């Protein structure tokens, strides 16, 4: 290569370097753009920084409990349609048909969705409790409020575990809780690698639930001083009422009575002496239309456009033939066939016969957007649970039990007064009353399984006895496929 | 104006200089068609003086009058021209018919095909321009080796399944990066209505000059983190110097469904269903005829209401031309295309404006801009787009399964409805939950309207001939309006009605600056060096309104009067969308060759991407490649074999690229979101994120051989490739009890999996006959691809895929190809009992009796444990084709031309889920297959005993192997016959050329597949759910007549 060419080449190279340097400078990068901040989601490390966000997280725990796959719809529906009072009308596989006829399998979405929703709620509670301990408590400062938030989180966690147990595990009464229960998750999880966890026994899960509820009872206020909060957040009486239910499901009559006695006076008028003045609503219909009645110990609220149960989760969608989709009608051979349930009983107004002679439940009256509140614990349940426990405990025609039963009946039907001749008859009357009183409120399935009764046949669906595998929900595959310690 | 004066001065000056002894000669090298011949060499005969023409064929050289210029180059014949008194010498050269002579578009530049060391296939825009497709990608099938285009359904403007060398991701997109005139564009289906909307439809295929498909690391590494799926570079047409040319291309055609399932008529239906009822204990349903208004029994063929003959037409007009300094291409297009489903249409109005201007010798500028308005309509769910397979109103399924003994209208003309569902007429308790399609078709409406602007402006500086500096700013703005109306009369909108209007705005800007240095040292050392920077910013904004309970049925849009506002869902996000991502890059490429025989090339790119957590944002990508042109060696060229084998070129490349397409913009971040609780704010953990998340890495190896024989009579290209993908992002499923957020599946994305695609590509082109009257060109390509998943995560033995959220059809697991069909094995029908025989995991054969819902051991007759889909399903059939390709033949005889393109795919299976639908024994209508049902002991048949309500025996409840079929097919994708009108006749009208043609798409389908169309992909482009045909509408057959005119 000649010198001339070399120098020319050098010139080219220099020019090239200078010009490409300029070119590169033109494309300098923007650090901010490389580290964008979401404008629609809140980074998780921000959520314990302020009192407001912590308070919002508490609301969020209830909101997760209230999702359509859990207490905001399907959990209630599943426990009703497993029972004998409803007939599937549409044959639609995504609206609990397979749960209704006990053919649901572990891979079905309904089984997995409710499981996942409950555990999502549990993990939210765990994360919240961890985060509060790690620093949230110091942000709040106020010790009472700290105790309240911890208590509410534990209440929500207990209710989620309790709700799961009733569907996915053998009843406690089968073997005093010796059956496999649920994986007991008590630490918040945010990352991969925590799939494997063996199931604790049913009894162990009950123990945890009661431990949480005892903490909650100590932490939450007796009265929020707000009609809505007293129905939508855990207050002392709500915690006590849930404990009463938990003990009832364990067949621990002493403790049912002990808990109930905290909020039920020995004789009429039955009205909680402390905390929120829970008592029976004068008109039962108010519970389903006005929502924040003294009878509503705990309900799942819905409000207008942005707070709905979601498509095909709404109770009215299932039960109303006109405003809803008429998924389930009332079984003519179910409780509505009971002759002793008088036509003058106010609760008969919830049963509505159409032109074709098909009966429908009209307890949740609102159509789209389906924002009727869902009662989870009513004071009448508090009364009837106590009545049952007293009767079973004493194995006699317990006077207070009869009073409690009559209190519930008289509210809707003053013309009927129970005067049972035996403890057995009284128990029968109480269970009967529960069937009428809580029709379509998600308690029928629970009452059948806790007493190890057979699910009666209905329509084309056959009876399912406690020895049948379908008596409880199958294990969800979203768990069994990935939890190798199941 | 000043520039013009300067130019004028230069021109005057140069004409003065022309009288000097040595003068500057400028000119242009074009071929017979007037197309520029780039990079040819112009020498002064008898001297060593020589220059190279530029990419547009322009050159300038100093020479004396009386001397002779010689032009030479790869792929063109030598030509000489004497230098006369003028200063312009233009060459019109004859092209040799060689693919290696062509120019290919590479990342951030162009190269001569003979210099390229990477694997790039070029498809000429002209070869797809007349196809009656909505977007160009749909026309690429069979056109290039390695490219697999599968038309997923018969919905217009649905993006095809587009793969280059197999599926290269599990959780992210496997769609190639599409770069239009330097701007990477949006891909996928942007529609949020019932219509499909492929944003690539914004480009009128008639405006495309070329489509270059970049396949290996050498070609793609310069695109770094987005190159794993290959890159397709679209170059739109530019004006050429010379007389203004006007071209009109138009066609009109019709599309029809074909190969549809044959269903039972009303009498057969009632006979079968009542037989089922008789076989079912306690069944109370009865199937009874109803008389229509004519007094005759109703016998409805529901397909008549869902399918029709679609009419389509397209018109493209362009004006192009230019002078020394300025060239332009201006185009307008209009097309309206109807699908085979009633009310499904696509309409596009588009304009394009491309201008290039040379301001001075060193400075040029230009603008490329396209505007398009597309209206995609489908009144109601076609049931054919991903996620829709089980839509209760999905037309694909409804056309099959509605009872033929009911009619859409009652005898008084009113709609036959029963609440949300169609009415049962005289049938007793059939439990029909499906909708009346006629109500939906006539009353619902849904559309996606896009306004799409794509374009760029560039400045280019050539301070000295060897250096090109270029800066390009591009935009891609897509505004998408989605309208959705559900009638209150029937279907999903019952009883209140619903209207949704959503608006989505995709905005991207990209700024690319490059510096290119090219020089030939000592005549034989060619060096090319490119460095560049690029920033790309993308934002997406979306919001909408969802309203229910109409005040008055008069209102049919969301702006009308409604009672309730539901939070609108935009991409399932109730708050709408407001998101962004940013990519910042530096890149470079070095090419060197010695004597045009030995080639070495390397490229590098460093990308920083915003979606990853700090510390994980940057990645480096690179490639190295070599090539050796053996036939250029003297010993070869002079030998006997050199006369036969004119080109023999070996090349190899290796490199690493990435994939980020499909990663959510904030995928790595943990988030809380808000939702209401009793009207107050609730805050909850909504996304786990993963701070270690990163791009997927694809290591690409490519070894190839290009050859031409007997003066390019036969040319070919053979390549072996392997893409090893590591760090595949897998959404690691979390056990339900972990409570990790995610609906319906709880997952955390992690870079854990690995997979490879490897195979062979063979392309053969030949012109067996080529004389004045008759020419025959033939081109064949085949790709053998083996896809294999090699690892998932330690905790994840497999990933199952659920079609449309309901049916688990596919599984991805190591040792199998991605998305292997996952079914319960069945073994026909037990001749003794008519029960479907299931095979459990222990290989026991069990007969199923739906009447008692029990399984019986076939050997012992004892009741057996029920089939459990989780334990008993098996990964049984590969859904990924083992080979695919195309075979194209064109014949020219005088003024006539004939072109036939066949495409084929083979070595794969399709889960024919539709067959499960049409053998389901609920009230659903069945195909005529069920007439072969088992009726008596000893009967050997494939259809079990009919039991009313049976959704298990034929595979509705769980997918069964009975419904899996071989998908191998050959399709005559396109065939056309054209006639070019005699020029003499036309020239009087100012017409320079005119051709008329008739053309057909999907004329012939050869397959053993029992469904209408083995190409159907119910899960669209999804990587894990290929090979599933569940209730989707098949592709139609299209016939067109068209006209191409040039003025």
Interface residues (C-beta under 8 A of the other chain):
Chain A: X1 X5 X9 X12 X15 X16 X19 X20 X22 X23 X24 X26 X27 X28 X29 X30 X33 X34 X35 X36 X38 X39 X40 X41 X42 X43 X44 X45 X46 X47 X53 X56 X57 X59 X60 X61 X62 X63 X64 X66 X90 X91 X92 X103 X105 X106 X107 X109 X112 X113 X115 X116 X119 X120 X121 X122 X123 X124 X126 X127 X182 X183 X185 X189 X190 X191 X192 X193 X194 X195 X196 X197 X228 X232 X301 X303 X304 X305 X306 X307 X308 X321 X322 X323 X325 X326 X367 X368 X369 X460 X476 X477 X478 X479 X480 X481 X482 X483
Chain B: X282 X419 X420 X421 X431 X433 X463 X464 X466 X467 X469 X471 X495 X496 X511 X512 X513 X514 X515 X517 X519 X521 X522 X529 X531 X532 X533 X534 X535 X537 X548 X549 X564 X565 X566 X567 X573 X574 X575 X576 X577 X578 X579 X580 X581 X582 X584 X586 X608 X609 X610 X614 X617 X665 X666 X669 X670 X671 X672 X673 X674 X675 X676 X677 X678 X679 X680 X681 X682 X683 X684 X685 X686 X687 X688 X689 X690 X732 X733 X734 X735 X736 X737 X738 X739 X740 X741 X743 X744 X745 X746 X748 X750 X795 X796 X805 X806 X808 X853 X868 X869 X870 X922
